[in-house]
Amino acid sequence: MIIFATSDKGGTGRSVTSCNIAYRRAMQGSNVCYLDFDFGSPTAGAIFGVEAAGQGTSSGSGLHTYLAGGAADAEQLDIWARSRLGGRWSKPLGAGRLTLLPGDAGGGDFPVDDGMVRRCSDLFLRLDEEFELTLVDLSSGRSYATELALRVTADPIIATKTARWLVFHRWTRQHIVAAAGLVYGPQGILDTGSGFGHERRELEDRIRFVRTAVLEPDSAQFAALRPEQSVWLESYNTDLEKLAGKLHLGMSMMLGSIPLDPVLQWREQIIVEEDIAAVRIVNEETGQAFEALARRLTDDNLWEGL
């Protein structure tokens, strides 16, 4: 299965949430690869703690170079062996493979041509044979990376593979409106995909939304609020729920949500169990949200039941 992660704005938590989903899914026993298609800012390596690819790779075989035809294959990094988060990692017992295909250091977004589409298609097919889950982190907005993904998945050969889209947005009015525009608006995912040969309704069925930095009015972290603030927060949250429903981002299209967590705001990296249970710097609800999202991605009943 191929999962595309996108957002209309930067700062939605798309990359850090996607990396944590990939990590959790590997911990659940699946073989997972992560492709950093955020060509202008390839920082997935930093989130995974892979220092050699913290801002992209300088090996000459990053994804940008490969897609442009400058390398015979794209570099693959074993995250279990290369990460330095919390000291040297080792692959946990029962975990699956966790592999990063980094972008190029100093790269940038680029126009898409037929050669890139062909090379990208070949890469997706090879990875789909090797890994149970391929997660592709796209650049934000109406980017060339999104165009490339839509063109490739319109190919009849790739179309036989299961491909799904996650659209990330923060739990604010501006982000909700922006996410709706990215999917349903002019030149959005549905318009662009239809132009490349996707059936609009089928493509829409493959899209779900993920809310990030969600304010939970009943959360213990807001217990110290004044009564007036609590009333306002409850009212604001209700207004956002109504807006999301009106713009087709409501519960029927939401795969999951990640609660507001101070650590995720200040330290964009993988959340390991030690952060929750031992040093207790991360809220338990955050780990549970990542765990649930990782499972729901490929559960057909949960996906279709929304």
C-alpha positions in Angstrom: 0.0 0.0 0.0 1.1 3.5 -0.8 0.2 6.4 1.5 0.6 10.0 0.4 0.9 12.6 3.1 0.2 16.2 2.2 -1.0 19.6 3.6 -1.9 23.0 2.2 0.2 24.9 4.7 3.6 24.4 6.3 3.7 23.9 10.1 0.8 21.4 10.1 2.8 18.6 11.7 2.6 16.6 8.5 6.1 15.4 8.5 6.6 14.7 12.2 3.2 12.9 12.4 4.0 10.9 9.2 7.4 9.9 10.6 5.8 8.8 13.9 3.1 6.8 12.0 5.8 5.0 10.0 7.8 4.3 13.2 4.7 3.0 15.0 3.7 0.8 12.1 7.2 -0.7 11.9 7.0 -1.4 15.7 3.8 -3.2 15.0 5.7 -5.6 12.7 5.3 -4.2 9.2 8.1 -3.4 6.8 7.8 0.3 6.1 9.7 2.7 3.9 9.5 6.5 4.0 10.1 8.7 1.0 10.9 12.3 1.5 9.2 14.0 -1.4 9.4 17.4 0.3 12.0 18.4 -2.2 12.5 22.0 -1.0 12.9 21.0 2.7 13.9 17.3 3.0 14.1 17.1 6.8 12.7 13.6 7.5 16.2 12.4 8.4 16.3 14.9 11.3 13.0 13.7 12.6 14.1 10.1 12.4 17.5 11.0 14.0 19.5 10.1 11.0 22.3 12.7 11.1 23.7 11.9 7.7 20.4 13.0 6.1 19.2 15.6 8.5 18.6 18.1 5.8 18.8 15.7 2.9 21.6 13.5 1.6 24.8 14.6 -0.1 25.5 11.1 -1.5 24.4 12.0 -5.1 21.6 9.5 -5.1 18.8 11.2 -3.2 15.3 11.2 -4.6 15.6 14.5 -6.4 18.7 13.2 -8.3 17.1 9.8 -9.0 13.9 11.3 -10.4 15.8 13.7 -12.6 17.7 10.7 -14.1 21.1 11.5 -12.4 21.3 8.2 -10.4 20.5 4.6 -11.3 18.7 4.1 -8.0 17.6 6.0 -4.9 19.6 5.8 -1.7 18.0 3.7 1.1 19.0 4.2 4.8 18.2 1.7 7.5 16.7 3.9 10.3 17.2 1.2 13.0 20.9 1.2 12.2 21.4 4.9 11.5 19.3 6.8 14.0 20.9 8.4 17.0 17.8 9.4 18.9 18.3 8.7 22.6 21.7 7.1 21.8 22.2 4.3 19.3 19.1 2.4 18.3 18.8 -1.3 17.5 15.9 -3.0 15.8 13.4 -4.1 18.5 12.3 -7.7 18.7 9.3 -8.2 16.5 9.6 -4.9 14.6 9.6 -4.7 10.8 12.1 -2.9 8.6 12.1 0.9 8.7 13.8 2.5 5.7 14.3 6.1 4.7 14.7 7.3 1.1 16.0 10.8 1.6 15.7 13.9 -0.6 18.8 15.7 -1.8 20.5 18.4 0.4 20.1 21.7 -1.3 17.5 20.5 -3.7 14.3 22.2 -4.7 11.0 21.7 -6.3 11.0 21.0 -10.0 8.7 20.7 -13.0 7.5 17.2 -13.8 8.3 15.5 -17.1 7.5 12.1 -18.6 10.9 10.7 -17.6 10.3 11.6 -14.0 6.8 10.0 -14.1 8.3 6.8 -15.5 11.2 6.6 -13.0 8.8 7.4 -10.1 6.4 4.7 -11.3 9.3 2.1 -11.4 10.3 3.1 -7.9 6.8 2.8 -6.4 6.4 -0.7 -8.0 9.7 -2.0 -6.7 9.0 -0.6 -3.2 5.5 -2.0 -3.2 6.9 -5.5 -3.8 9.5 -5.1 -1.0 7.6 -3.2 1.7 4.1 -3.6 3.2 3.7 0.2 3.5 5.3 2.9 1.4 4.7 6.4 3.0 5.4 9.4 0.7 5.8 12.8 2.4 4.9 15.4 -0.2 5.7 19.1 -0.3 2.9 21.3 1.1 0.4 23.0 -1.2 -0.2 22.6 -4.9 3.3 21.4 -5.5 5.1 19.5 -8.3 5.5 16.6 -5.9 1.7 16.4 -5.6 1.4 16.6 -9.4 3.9 13.8 -9.7 2.1 11.6 -7.3 -1.2 12.2 -9.1 0.3 11.5 -12.5 2.0 8.3 -11.4 -1.1 6.9 -9.6 -3.2 7.5 -12.7 -1.1 5.0 -14.6 -3.1 1.8 -15.1 -0.3 -0.4 -13.7 0.1 1.7 -10.5 -3.7 2.0 -10.3 -3.9 -1.7 -9.4 -2.0 -0.9 -6.2 -3.9 0.5 -3.2 -3.0 4.2 -2.8 -4.5 6.4 -0.1 -4.1 10.1 0.7 -3.8 11.8 4.1 -4.3 15.5 4.3 -3.0 17.1 7.5 -4.2 20.3 9.0 -3.9 22.0 12.4 -7.1 22.5 14.4 -7.6 26.2 13.5 -10.0 28.0 11.2 -7.3 29.0 8.7 -5.9 25.5 8.4 -9.4 23.9 8.0 -10.2 26.3 5.2 -6.8 25.8 3.6 -7.1 22.0 3.7 -10.6 22.0 2.2 -9.2 24.2 -0.6 -6.3 21.9 -1.3 -8.7 18.9 -1.8 -11.9 20.4 -3.2 -10.9 23.8 -4.5 -9.8 25.0 -8.0 -6.6 23.3 -9.0 -6.9 21.1 -5.9 -6.2 17.4 -5.6 -9.5 16.4 -7.1 -9.4 18.9 -10.0 -5.8 18.1 -10.8 -6.3 14.3 -10.4 -9.3 14.3 -12.7 -7.2 16.1 -15.3 -4.7 13.3 -15.2 -7.3 10.6 -15.6 -8.4 9.8 -12.1 -12.1 9.2 -11.6 -13.1 12.0 -9.3 -15.3 10.0 -6.9 -12.8 7.2 -6.6 -10.0 9.6 -5.8 -12.1 11.3 -3.2 -12.8 7.9 -1.6 -9.0 7.5 -1.1 -8.6 10.8 0.8 -8.9 11.2 4.6 -8.0 14.1 6.9 -5.8 14.1 10.0 -6.2 16.9 12.6 -3.0 17.9 14.4 -2.4 20.0 17.5 -6.1 19.5 18.5 -7.2 21.3 21.7 -9.2 18.9 23.8 -11.3 21.0 26.2 -11.5 18.2 28.8 -7.7 17.5 28.8 -5.9 17.8 32.1 -3.4 20.3 30.6 -6.2 22.8 30.5 -7.4 22.2 34.0 -5.9 25.5 35.2 -7.8 27.7 32.8 -10.2 30.3 34.2 -13.9 29.4 33.9 -14.2 32.1 31.2 -11.4 30.6 29.2 -12.9 27.1 29.5 -16.2 28.3 28.2 -14.5 30.1 25.3 -12.4 27.0 24.4 -15.5 24.8 24.4 -17.3 27.3 22.2 -14.4 27.6 19.8 -14.0 23.9 19.5 -17.7 23.5 18.6 -17.4 26.2 16.0 -14.4 24.4 14.4 -16.4 21.1 14.4 -19.2 22.9 12.5 -16.8 24.5 10.0 -15.1 21.2 9.3 -18.4 19.5 8.7 -19.5 22.3 6.3 -16.3 22.0 4.3 -16.4 18.2 4.2 -13.6 17.7 6.6 -15.9 16.5 9.4 -15.9 13.2 11.3 -17.0 11.2 8.2 -13.7 12.1 6.5 -11.4 12.2 9.5 -9.0 9.2 10.0 -7.7 10.5 13.3 -6.4 13.4 15.4 -3.2 14.2 17.3 -3.8 16.2 20.5 -1.8 19.3 21.3 1.5 18.2 22.9 4.2 20.6 24.0 7.0 18.1 23.0 5.7 17.9 19.4 5.7 21.7 19.2 9.3 22.1 20.3 11.0 18.8 19.4 10.0 17.5 16.0 11.2 13.9 16.2 10.0 10.4 16.8 8.2 9.8 20.1 9.5 6.6 21.7 7.9 4.7 24.5 10.6 6.0 26.9 9.4 9.5 26.4 5.9 8.5 27.6 6.5 5.9 30.3 10.0 6.6 31.7 10.9 10.3 31.4 7.2 11.3 31.0 7.7 14.3 28.8 5.0 13.2 26.3 1.4 12.8 27.1 0.1 9.2 26.9 -2.7 10.3 24.7 -0.2 11.3 22.0 1.3 7.9 21.8 -2.1 6.3 21.7 -3.1 8.6 18.8 0.0 7.6 16.8 -0.7 4.0 17.5 -4.3 4.2 16.4 -3.5 6.1 13.2 -0.8 3.5 12.3 -3.4 0.7 12.5 -6.2 2.5 10.8 -4.2 3.3 7.7 -4.6 -0.1 6.2 -7.7 -1.4 7.9 -10.3 -1.4 5.1 -13.3 -1.6 7.5 -12.2 1.4 9.5 -11.3 3.4 6.3 -14.5 2.6 4.5 -16.6 2.9 7.7 -15.9 6.6 8.1 
